[in-house]
Amino acid sequence: MTTTGTSRTVHEAAADRYFEAWNARGAEARAKAVAAAWTEGGTYTDPLADVAGHEGVAAVIAAAHEQFPGFFFRPLGAVDGHHGIVRFGWELVSEADGSAPVAGFDVVELDEDGRIRSVHGFLDRVPMSS
């Protein structure tokens, strides 16, 4: 599903909505962004979480913001996709100093409307615990 010109592909649009959800501040904004990005029964799985449904996904995002206050998620590199599969890298960035202690890579399955059915996340860089 490639487009020409400045149009976004379905894959890029899905990644945009994904990052909007992960960067939403506050429970109401987060719930709205998750509902826009994920299907009703959509899943999110990474080494630290395995949840389903809008409430489960929103809870994982809220927990990340609690653990890393003052941080935001940004894409790392280009979004790649074919058929209903998307892959992209990301990093968690400090608003204060621009450091990015956490980075990862996600593989996302979309439904026919371009909403997320499932996310399979991988952590490539994590802070050392003391």
N, C-alpha and C positions, 0 to 999 in steps of 0.2 A: 504494500500500500504506500507507494511513494507519490508525493505530490511535487509540483513544480512551483517556481516562484517563491513567494514568502509564506505560502500556506503551511500550516503545521500538519504533520502526519498524525494519524490516529494514535500512533505510538508516542509521539512527542506531547500530544495533548493529554494523554493518560498520565505521563510522567509529570507534566505541569500540575495536574490535579492532585497527584500523589504528594508532591512537595507542598502544595497549598495546605493539604491536610496535616502533614507533619509540622508545618510552621504555624498553624492556627493557634492563636492564644485565647484561652478561655474556653470553658466547657461548651457553650452554645455555638461559638464559631467553629470549634473542633468538630462537634457533632454534625453540623451542616456541611463542612468540608469533607468529612469521611463519607457521608451519605452521597455526596456528589461524585466521589471518586470510586467507591467500592459498591459492588452488588450487595443486596440485603444479607446474603449468606457468605459474603466474601471472607477470605482467610488471610492471615498474616503469620508467617513462621520464620523465625531466625534462631540462632543458638540460645537465645534467652527467653523466647516467647513462642507460643503456639495458640492463637486465638481465632475465633470465628465471629462474624456478625459485626454490625456497626459499633455496638457498645464495647465489644472486646477490643477492636482495633483502636477506638478512641481511648480506651484505658491504657493500652500500651504506649500510645503517643503521649498521653498525660504523664505517665511514669517517666518517660525519657526527658520531658521538660522539667519534672521535679528533680531528677538526678543531675541534669545539666541546665540549671537556670541561666538565662542570658545567652543561650546558644541557639543557632538556627541551622537547618539542613539546606545544603545546596548541592546541585548536580556536580559531578566530577567527570568531565569528558562528555562525549556525545551520547545521545539516546540512540539505541539500535533496536530494530524490530523487524519481524516478518510474521505474516499471518496474524495470529492473536497473541504473539509473545513479544515482550519488551525486555530489554536489559539495559541497565545503566549503573554507573558508580555514583557515590554520594559521599559527602563528608559533613561532619558536625562542627560548626564554626563558632568561636567565641565572638560575641558582639563587642566585647571589651578590647581584645588584643588581636583578633584575627587568627589565633591559633586554631588548629583543627585536630584535636586529640583522637577523634573517632572517625573511621572511614569504612565504607563497605560497598557491596555490590548486590543489586537485587535483580531477580528474574521475575517478571510479572506476567500472568495470564489474564487476558481480557475477554469479556463476553462480546457478543455481536454488536453491542452498542458502544463499545470502547470503555466500559467500566471494568474495574478490577475484580476478577474472580479469586485470584490467589497471588500472594507475594511469597517468594522464597528468598530470604535475605541471608547474606553472608557478611561477617565482620572481618575486615582486612587489617584494621589498625584499631587497637583499644589501649586505653591508658594502663600503665603498670600499676598494680595495687601494692600498697606498702605494708 
